[in-house]
Amino acid sequence: MSVISTIEARCRDCYKCVRYCPVKAIRVIRNHAEVVAERCIGDGRCVIVCPQRAKKVESGIEAVVKHLKSQSKVAVSLAPSFVSAFEGIRPGQLFAALKNIGFDYVEETAAGAEYVARKHAELAASSGHPVFASCCPAIVKLIERYYPEKLPYLAEVVSPMVAHARMLKAKYGAETKVVFIGPCIAKKDEGHHFEEVDAVLSFQELEALLEQYRLDLNQMEDMPVTGDGIHLARNFPAPGGLAKTASLSTDLLAKAVISIDGLDETIEFLEHFDPKENNLKLVELLACRGGCLSGPGMPNRLGLYQRRHQLLNYVEEAGVSEVGEFTFQPELGRQFSAHTVETEPTEEEIREILSRTGKYTAEDELNCGACGYNSCREKAVAVAKGMAEVDMCIPYMREKAESKANIICQMTPNAIFVVDKELRILEVNPAAELKFCCKQEKVVGAKLSSIFDPLYFNEAFVTKELITGEVSFPAYGLVAWQAIFYVEKEEVIIGIFADITREKQQRERLDRVTEETLAKAQEVIDKQMRVAQEIAGLLGETTAETKVQLTKLMKLIQNEAGKGR
């Protein structure tokens, strides 16, 4: 597992970590970048360059607090770059703060660096070939994984951190917990492989730990800083520091000893290195440009040269002690092993992947680097290895998106106008040309008012809201449903007009038929009412006459009956 992981919620597909990773140890999967432990060398550049702070470094704080709360003694091995980690802080103040946190012993890693430097000098003098310094764990990983053929030149010597940890355990007891504090992320992974190192903190984590314990460095009183066994090793963090400690030439023009700082520079050196073509004795290789003074775990306040100035001032003030005051000589030997990262894809596989993004010939390969890789071919190789995704090719995806958008704009029956903030026409599609009797080449650059009233476009720009509704263009015999909106990012106003002229006409015809039908129905009703009234009138008259006649008849009958009695 890598000491660097990705916080997916923050990863925004910018490919910046891919672009800056010198060994391309970043895998992009499901649009998120993740660190591949088997490829990572722990230099931490991806952590520094990530604009979204989506890279998370394994924390050592919890382990340190656990050790402090245990019954064990806890010793600090403090990397010599500590004098450059905090602005305006005296060494004695930092030592006092560490003691206040609860550390039992605080000593400088430079004591171990003295032995490591001497061992390198011995190897350089006796090996008969150039010797590469093995102090930087990121460089060790780089050579083991990517330049295994150079392993014979890598000094089989532990780093100052491991050497000093062995010294501290010998001095204070094997049960003593050793915590290394420095500027390096790669040290965290190195610490996992050496049992003498119980925890690793970066200076940034130390800053967080001080806050956790509510300690202000500026308020701490100085305590004495002892430097037993430290001769010149406080120079170690700066390029040339190892050579200086080993009392070798640090002249920039020296032929036998050179210092190379920065991974790009180191890779270039390894690519062209030929032991037969030079008289090199010792090559100091440092992953960070500026050496350990620019480690990724440094609090980001001071510039490189400010840090260098503080370091050199401390070296001068501390002075040079006698060599060999430590009574314990640590075991410095170690071994390295080659680690094959993966096999290379075939040419057929590479060509097939290139063809997926429309790259069939060398001329099709833009090599723009937008995907994070230096060339289209390099990115295709990464896809074949499962390290990248095909759609990371931004120009291809943009062309694909634009192609789809253009097809939609060209083929849609809806008229589309694109205008700027001053309502000047930027683009019209074929449907707009047809419906508004205009040609793009003639109207682009002209005011929209030359075609129709831009009232609603202006309203969309002012309100920044979507304007919809039915609108008529009598001059063009057109009725449309409009949707007009402002695109703030592009500072353009887009109007889309769906032709509803036929629907409008059909609706009007339907309305006329409806009105006529209603009128006819009303006429029939009125006529029926009149007929009913006439019939009712006639029936009423007839009934009345019948009643009169019957009444007269009844009275006549009644009279005749009375006379008969």
Secondary structure, DSSP 8 states (H G I E B T S, - for coil): --SEEE-TTT--S--HHHHH-TT--EEEETTEEEE-TTT-----HHHHH-TT--EEE---HHHHHHHHHSSS-EEEEE-GGGGGTSTT--HHHHHHHHHHHT-SEEEETHHHHHHHHHHHHHHHHHSSS-EE----HHHHHHHHHH-GGGGGGB--B--HHHHHHHHHHHHH-TT-EEEEEES-SHHHHHHHT-TT--EEEEHHHHHHHHHHTT--GGG--------TT-SSGGGTTSTTHHHHHTT----TT-SSEEEEESHHHHHHHHHH--GGG----EEEEESSTTGGGG-TTS-TTS-HHHHHHHHHHHHHHH----TT--S-----B-------------HHHHHHHHHTTT--SGGG-----TTSSSSHHHHHHHHHTTSS-GGG-HHHHHHHHHHHHHHHHHH-SSEEEEEETT-BEEEE-HHHHHHTT--HHHHTTSBGGGTS--HHHHHHHHH-S-EEEEEEEGGGTEEEEEEEEEETTTTEEEEEEEE-HHHHHHHHHHHHHHHHHHHHHHHHHHHHHHHHHHHHHHHHHHHHHHHHHHHHHHHHHHHHHHHH-
